Amino acid sequence: MATASVNSLILSSPDPAALAQWYGTVFEAPPMAMGPYTVIDLDGFFVMFDKRDDVTGPNPNGSRILLNIEPDDPAAVAARIDGLGGTWISPLEDRDGDQFATAVDPDGNWIQLVRIRDEMEAQMGAPTTPFSGFAVRDVQEATVFYRDLLGMRVLPNGTDMAWIRIDRRTTVLAYPKPDHVPAAHTILNIPTRDVGSKVAELTAKGITFLRYDGSPQDEDGVMRGYGPDIAWFTDPSGNVLSVVAMVEPDFES
């Protein structure tokens, strides 16, 4: 088993701030400052932008290295690239259920959008490091909730279970237990940049947020001022989940 993992990529540019802004707009990832770098976080993979004296002009051979990015919605990403006047090597297309596209960023680097069909992704993306799991009353019911309401990717397991892809770093196993009794604790915390906005979004989808007696929650169910903002709700099996304010990295300290 590999003892190392790739966590970042550096793209040198004559104008790193402009290039970072392009990527940030296309992938809806706000650029952040990290020392001499501007950084965007693509689901735990950092793309870092810097300026070097030996890097001038556009990349003359963008096909030499391809940055593969798996967006949740390739069509939406492609539309944002079009909106920025982007250039395509290969427009978005469906290949037997898989989606691919290759675009050119403003510096001439090639990026490839890849969205593999669920059955293949389940084989390629099954966890190879420790993972957790939790019981549900009905896996299909859980699939609809986690996929359609929470926007997570739910992958077939080849059995009566399913992988719930929280993000590219975190996958959990949902398994059926007809006599399931929900745990008395929160089983999953979902970080978000704005808890209030996330609560409003999920409430509009029909999710009801929990109120706890004696807990200093506001009218929307958000507890503020006692650590990170947080609000709790349940899945259809009664498992308690939360949306909690993410701790942004302090690159300046």
Secondary structure as GFF3:
##gff-version 3
##sequence-region A 1 253
A	DSSP	beta_strand	8	12	.	.	.	ID=ss1
A	DSSP	alpha_helix	16	26	.	.	.	ID=ss2
A	DSSP	beta_strand	32	34	.	.	.	ID=ss3
A	DSSP	beta_strand	37	42	.	.	.	ID=ss4
A	DSSP	beta_strand	45	50	.	.	.	ID=ss5
A	DSSP	beta_strand	66	69	.	.	.	ID=ss6
A	DSSP	alpha_helix	74	83	.	.	.	ID=ss7
A	DSSP	beta_strand	87	95	.	.	.	ID=ss8
A	DSSP	beta_strand	98	104	.	.	.	ID=ss9
A	DSSP	beta_strand	110	115	.	.	.	ID=ss10
A	DSSP	alpha_helix	118	124	.	.	.	ID=ss11
A	DSSP	beta_strand	133	136	.	.	.	ID=ss12
A	DSSP	alpha_helix	139	144	.	.	.	ID=ss13
A	DSSP	pi_helix	145	149	.	.	.	ID=ss14
A	DSSP	beta_strand	153	156	.	.	.	ID=ss15
A	DSSP	beta_strand	162	167	.	.	.	ID=ss16
A	DSSP	beta_strand	170	176	.	.	.	ID=ss17
A	DSSP	beta_strand	186	192	.	.	.	ID=ss18
A	DSSP	alpha_helix	195	204	.	.	.	ID=ss19
A	DSSP	beta_strand	230	234	.	.	.	ID=ss20
A	DSSP	beta_strand	240	245	.	.	.	ID=ss21
###
